Every structure is written in C-alpha cells, then in structure tokens.
C-alpha cells in the first residue's frame, strides 16, 4: 500500500471515528435536554399549585351553627384577605366572653363576607362586627368530611383589608 493510499485510509477512519464521537455527544446532549426539561416542568408545577376543591363531588348533608362571636378589630380592620400559594385566604380573630381565639386562617371555599351596610334586614345589620361559625358535614358515597364555615358580617368592605400575598409566618412579634 502506498503512502498516499495509507494517508487517505487513515483520514477516512479518523473522520468516521470523529463523526461517531459527535453522534454520541449529540445523543447525550438530547437526553440531558429532555431530563432538564422534565425537571423544570415538574418544578413549575410544584411552585404553582392549583386550588383543588376539597369537596368536589361531595354533597352538604348537615349544617350546625357552632356560635356567633365578636370579630376583633386590628388597625381598624376585622379581617385580612390575600393569597397564599395562589389560593385566596382570610385571616381574622374572634372573641366571646373575653376569650380571644387564635388567628383563624381559612380558604375561600370556607368563608363568606356579608356587607351589613347594604341590607335592609335588621337581623343582618345587628350582626355587624360578628362572625358566625358553622360545622358542615359533606358526603360522597360512604366518605364523610366535616369542615368549619365562617360568615363574617361587616358594615362595609373597608373593614376587610386586602393584604396581597400572604406568608406562613404567624409570629407578628419577631425580634428582627
């Protein structure tokens, strides 16, 4: 075999090996891209949860009034509303006979705000500054769930403060 033929032969083998190596790198890059894409999509889904209705498909079978309590105003507001992980929440405190509740944090499915100022019903007007707490029982097949439901009575919407995005820190007396 002449030197020229040997050189051509080696160059051809070298090019084929180089192409094979590049094909391996290309395949590896494609696999890495797919894996990273799946991880990013999973991360986006976890960071943006949707509110799954806890009682979807359930029927309310019983409602029991637990009690009527005084709303405790803070900075002139009876309640604060905002979003936590994309879900609307209300936070408020209540008291009865001088006993103060813990802060109640409830999602949109389990509270209602009634404006007492826009009603002609004297019974509803008399509830201004109060919260009624109900125990509701729901059923789906043989599965039974119980939840509390709150109706807040305020004289106007300015008594409910829009707080924007909420956080899970319940300690308002931090030393920072």
MARDREN-271252 format. One record per residue (C-alpha): x, y, z; residue number from 1. Coordinates in steps of 0.001 Angstrom, whole numbers, plus 500000, padded with zeros to 6 digits. Layout:
REM residues N
c1 = X; c2 = Y; c3 = Z; seq = NUM
...
***
This chain:
REM residues 176
c1 = 500000; c2 = 500000; c3 = 500000; seq = 1
c1 = 501421; c2 = 503347; c3 = 499025; seq = 2
c1 = 501806; c2 = 506183; c3 = 501452; seq = 3
c1 = 499064; c2 = 508243; c3 = 499717; seq = 4
c1 = 496602; c2 = 505380; c3 = 499938; seq = 5
c1 = 497585; c2 = 504816; c3 = 503593; seq = 6
c1 = 497053; c2 = 508519; c3 = 504380; seq = 7
c1 = 493618; c2 = 508542; c3 = 502657; seq = 8
c1 = 492646; c2 = 505375; c3 = 504501; seq = 9
c1 = 493676; c2 = 506790; c3 = 507923; seq = 10
c1 = 491940; c2 = 510107; c3 = 507255; seq = 11
c1 = 488733; c2 = 508259; c3 = 506340; seq = 12
c1 = 488882; c2 = 506179; c3 = 509552; seq = 13
c1 = 489695; c2 = 509281; c3 = 511603; seq = 14
c1 = 486698; c2 = 511157; c3 = 510151; seq = 15
c1 = 484368; c2 = 508187; c3 = 510801; seq = 16
c1 = 485557; c2 = 507943; c3 = 514419; seq = 17
c1 = 485128; c2 = 511676; c3 = 514866; seq = 18
c1 = 481577; c2 = 511504; c3 = 513466; seq = 19
c1 = 480749; c2 = 508582; c3 = 515756; seq = 20
c1 = 482042; c2 = 510533; c3 = 518765; seq = 21
c1 = 479975; c2 = 513572; c3 = 517755; seq = 22
c1 = 476885; c2 = 511382; c3 = 517319; seq = 23
c1 = 477372; c2 = 510095; c3 = 520869; seq = 24
c1 = 477745; c2 = 513636; c3 = 522174; seq = 25
c1 = 474639; c2 = 514717; c3 = 520278; seq = 26
c1 = 472588; c2 = 511858; c3 = 521709; seq = 27
c1 = 473864; c2 = 512607; c3 = 525198; seq = 28
c1 = 473004; c2 = 516301; c3 = 524818; seq = 29
c1 = 469497; c2 = 515445; c3 = 523654; seq = 30
c1 = 468975; c2 = 513140; c3 = 526649; seq = 31
c1 = 470294; c2 = 515795; c3 = 529047; seq = 32
c1 = 468000; c2 = 518403; c3 = 527492; seq = 33
c1 = 464956; c2 = 516146; c3 = 527882; seq = 34
c1 = 465798; c2 = 515346; c3 = 531525; seq = 35
c1 = 466372; c2 = 519025; c3 = 532373; seq = 36
c1 = 463088; c2 = 519964; c3 = 530648; seq = 37
c1 = 461172; c2 = 517401; c3 = 532699; seq = 38
c1 = 462751; c2 = 518684; c3 = 535915; seq = 39
c1 = 461912; c2 = 522308; c3 = 535027; seq = 40
c1 = 458294; c2 = 521429; c3 = 534186; seq = 41
c1 = 457938; c2 = 519478; c3 = 537444; seq = 42
c1 = 459391; c2 = 522424; c3 = 539376; seq = 43
c1 = 456948; c2 = 524857; c3 = 537746; seq = 44
c1 = 454001; c2 = 522610; c3 = 538598; seq = 45
c1 = 455094; c2 = 522263; c3 = 542227; seq = 46
c1 = 455718; c2 = 526007; c3 = 542639; seq = 47
c1 = 452328; c2 = 526974; c3 = 541133; seq = 48
c1 = 449786; c2 = 524687; c3 = 542771; seq = 49
c1 = 446184; c2 = 524957; c3 = 541754; seq = 50
c1 = 443451; c2 = 525001; c3 = 544346; seq = 51
c1 = 441896; c2 = 521570; c3 = 544250; seq = 52
c1 = 438403; c2 = 521802; c3 = 545591; seq = 53
c1 = 438496; c2 = 519694; c3 = 548725; seq = 54
c1 = 434821; c2 = 518894; c3 = 548414; seq = 55
c1 = 434438; c2 = 518325; c3 = 544682; seq = 56
c1 = 431679; c2 = 515767; c3 = 544190; seq = 57
c1 = 430539; c2 = 515979; c3 = 547816; seq = 58
c1 = 427030; c2 = 516998; c3 = 548892; seq = 59
c1 = 426355; c2 = 519004; c3 = 552053; seq = 60
c1 = 424167; c2 = 516872; c3 = 554281; seq = 61
c1 = 424187; c2 = 518819; c3 = 557566; seq = 62
c1 = 424933; c2 = 522318; c3 = 558858; seq = 63
c1 = 425131; c2 = 523140; c3 = 562535; seq = 64
c1 = 425648; c2 = 526640; c3 = 563991; seq = 65
c1 = 428522; c2 = 526414; c3 = 566458; seq = 66
c1 = 428277; c2 = 530010; c3 = 567672; seq = 67
c1 = 428330; c2 = 533716; c3 = 566993; seq = 68
c1 = 431456; c2 = 535591; c3 = 568062; seq = 69
c1 = 432727; c2 = 539171; c3 = 568063; seq = 70
c1 = 435317; c2 = 539956; c3 = 565416; seq = 71
c1 = 438430; c2 = 541550; c3 = 566920; seq = 72
c1 = 439484; c2 = 544646; c3 = 565001; seq = 73
c1 = 443170; c2 = 545174; c3 = 564344; seq = 74
c1 = 444288; c2 = 548524; c3 = 562930; seq = 75
c1 = 440633; c2 = 549274; c3 = 562122; seq = 76
c1 = 440081; c2 = 546054; c3 = 560152; seq = 77
c1 = 438127; c2 = 542953; c3 = 561115; seq = 78
c1 = 439842; c2 = 540637; c3 = 558643; seq = 79
c1 = 442611; c2 = 540480; c3 = 556109; seq = 80
c1 = 442393; c2 = 538695; c3 = 552796; seq = 81
c1 = 445175; c2 = 537692; c3 = 550484; seq = 82
c1 = 446673; c2 = 534867; c3 = 548503; seq = 83
c1 = 448928; c2 = 532107; c3 = 549711; seq = 84
c1 = 450282; c2 = 529766; c3 = 547025; seq = 85
c1 = 447693; c2 = 531157; c3 = 544619; seq = 86
c1 = 444733; c2 = 530413; c3 = 546919; seq = 87
c1 = 442605; c2 = 533179; c3 = 548493; seq = 88
c1 = 442640; c2 = 533140; c3 = 552295; seq = 89
c1 = 441014; c2 = 535209; c3 = 555035; seq = 90
c1 = 442622; c2 = 535723; c3 = 558427; seq = 91
c1 = 440818; c2 = 537053; c3 = 561474; seq = 92
c1 = 440444; c2 = 536722; c3 = 565231; seq = 93
c1 = 437271; c2 = 536437; c3 = 567282; seq = 94
c1 = 436337; c2 = 536554; c3 = 570933; seq = 95
c1 = 433499; c2 = 535539; c3 = 573192; seq = 96
c1 = 433137; c2 = 536259; c3 = 576892; seq = 97
c1 = 436598; c2 = 537858; c3 = 576905; seq = 98
c1 = 438315; c2 = 534760; c3 = 575465; seq = 99
c1 = 440355; c2 = 535542; c3 = 572354; seq = 100
c1 = 440683; c2 = 532922; c3 = 569628; seq = 101
c1 = 443839; c2 = 532038; c3 = 567797; seq = 102
c1 = 444154; c2 = 533613; c3 = 564367; seq = 103
c1 = 441772; c2 = 531815; c3 = 562037; seq = 104
c1 = 443181; c2 = 531229; c3 = 558543; seq = 105
c1 = 440556; c2 = 529920; c3 = 556140; seq = 106
c1 = 440496; c2 = 529392; c3 = 552365; seq = 107
c1 = 437927; c2 = 530939; c3 = 550016; seq = 108
c1 = 435829; c2 = 527784; c3 = 549971; seq = 109
c1 = 435097; c2 = 528098; c3 = 553673; seq = 110
c1 = 434279; c2 = 531752; c3 = 554319; seq = 111
c1 = 431915; c2 = 534473; c3 = 553173; seq = 112
c1 = 431880; c2 = 538209; c3 = 553879; seq = 113
c1 = 428424; c2 = 539779; c3 = 554249; seq = 114
c1 = 428161; c2 = 543574; c3 = 553926; seq = 115
c1 = 425682; c2 = 544674; c3 = 556611; seq = 116
c1 = 425569; c2 = 548240; c3 = 555306; seq = 117
c1 = 423797; c2 = 547355; c3 = 552044; seq = 118
c1 = 420925; c2 = 545385; c3 = 553551; seq = 119
c1 = 417502; c2 = 546365; c3 = 554787; seq = 120
c1 = 417285; c2 = 543286; c3 = 557012; seq = 121
c1 = 417562; c2 = 544461; c3 = 560632; seq = 122
c1 = 418707; c2 = 540997; c3 = 561764; seq = 123
c1 = 421721; c2 = 541125; c3 = 559447; seq = 124
c1 = 422519; c2 = 544747; c3 = 560425; seq = 125
c1 = 422551; c2 = 543632; c3 = 564071; seq = 126
c1 = 425321; c2 = 541132; c3 = 563238; seq = 127
c1 = 427795; c2 = 543851; c3 = 562235; seq = 128
c1 = 431265; c2 = 543044; c3 = 563610; seq = 129
c1 = 430366; c2 = 539391; c3 = 564250; seq = 130
c1 = 431331; c2 = 536044; c3 = 562769; seq = 131
c1 = 429068; c2 = 533020; c3 = 562685; seq = 132
c1 = 430801; c2 = 529659; c3 = 562742; seq = 133
c1 = 429131; c2 = 526605; c3 = 561246; seq = 134
c1 = 430104; c2 = 522961; c3 = 561254; seq = 135
c1 = 429202; c2 = 521480; c3 = 557871; seq = 136
c1 = 429123; c2 = 517800; c3 = 557020; seq = 137
c1 = 429575; c2 = 516592; c3 = 553444; seq = 138
c1 = 429104; c2 = 513159; c3 = 551910; seq = 139
c1 = 430309; c2 = 511424; c3 = 548756; seq = 140
c1 = 429307; c2 = 507767; c3 = 548624; seq = 141
c1 = 430331; c2 = 506408; c3 = 552009; seq = 142
c1 = 433027; c2 = 509054; c3 = 552575; seq = 143
c1 = 432046; c2 = 511788; c3 = 555050; seq = 144
c1 = 434008; c2 = 515007; c3 = 555656; seq = 145
c1 = 433457; c2 = 517789; c3 = 558168; seq = 146
c1 = 434616; c2 = 521387; c3 = 557750; seq = 147
c1 = 434027; c2 = 524680; c3 = 559516; seq = 148
c1 = 432462; c2 = 527515; c3 = 557549; seq = 149
c1 = 432652; c2 = 531179; c3 = 558606; seq = 150
c1 = 430350; c2 = 534072; c3 = 557752; seq = 151
c1 = 431891; c2 = 537453; c3 = 558589; seq = 152
c1 = 429477; c2 = 540379; c3 = 558980; seq = 153
c1 = 431000; c2 = 543826; c3 = 558385; seq = 154
c1 = 429453; c2 = 547251; c3 = 557723; seq = 155
c1 = 431498; c2 = 547877; c3 = 554577; seq = 156
c1 = 434256; c2 = 546331; c3 = 552555; seq = 157
c1 = 436805; c2 = 548754; c3 = 554024; seq = 158
c1 = 436669; c2 = 546675; c3 = 557222; seq = 159
c1 = 438314; c2 = 543822; c3 = 555293; seq = 160
c1 = 441887; c2 = 544638; c3 = 554332; seq = 161
c1 = 443335; c2 = 543335; c3 = 551071; seq = 162
c1 = 446794; c2 = 542151; c3 = 552135; seq = 163
c1 = 448124; c2 = 540892; c3 = 548815; seq = 164
c1 = 450411; c2 = 537885; c3 = 549086; seq = 165
c1 = 450406; c2 = 536176; c3 = 552477; seq = 166
c1 = 453149; c2 = 534139; c3 = 554088; seq = 167
c1 = 453080; c2 = 531259; c3 = 556540; seq = 168
c1 = 454778; c2 = 533217; c3 = 559354; seq = 169
c1 = 452169; c2 = 533676; c3 = 562090; seq = 170
c1 = 454563; c2 = 535361; c3 = 564543; seq = 171
c1 = 453879; c2 = 539102; c3 = 564359; seq = 172
c1 = 456195; c2 = 539819; c3 = 567315; seq = 173
c1 = 459520; c2 = 538928; c3 = 565715; seq = 174
c1 = 462693; c2 = 540484; c3 = 567094; seq = 175
c1 = 464208; c2 = 541270; c3 = 563674; seq = 176
***
